[in-house]
Amino acid sequence: MIQVALLLVFECAFWCSHPFHLSICEIKHDAESKSVQITSSLFQDDLEIVLNQIRGTSDYFNEVSESEIKEDLKEYFKQHLQVSIDDNPRSTQFLGFEIEENVVWCYLEINQVKSIREMFLRYTPLLDIFDNQINLAHIRYQGKVKSLKFQRNQPTGTATFNE
C-alpha cells in the first residue's frame, strides 16, 4: 500500500514537470530476522545526473551494465546513508535495485539488530546536486512510525523509541 502511494507521488511529480526533488527512505525493523530493512526511492532522472558525473557518461542507465549500476549504487549509498543504532555505527548491505515508472528503488539491510532505542541517520542523496532536494525517512519499529526530514542545511536526524 505504501509503495503504491509513493509510486503515485513520484509519477505525478514526474509527469507534472518534476517541480520538486524528493527521495523517500522506508526503514523497517524485522523482529523475526533481527534485521533492519531499508528501501530508498529516488527519481531516475535526478539520480542519473549524479551517476553521469561519477562515470563521465551522458546517458548512464543506457550506457552502463546492470552489475556496474549495482556497484555504483552500493558505493553511492555508502557515502550518502549512514546509520547508528543506539550510538553504534552500523554498516548497510546493499542488496539490489530496480527501476519502475522512472523511480529507482534501492534495497539495503542491516543485520543483527535485536532492538532499537535510538536511530541516528545521515541521509544525503542528491542534497549536493539540488538546492530544493528534500529527503524523507520513515522508520517503523514495534508498530510506531517516526518520520525525519533531511535538507541541505539539515542532513542528519534522530528517531527515538521507548521500549
Helices and strands as residue ranges (DSSP letters): H 2-15, E 21-30, E 35-43, H 44-55, H 60-63, H 66-80, E 81-85, E 88-90, E 93-100, E 103-111, E 118-123, E 133-141, E 144-150, E 156-160
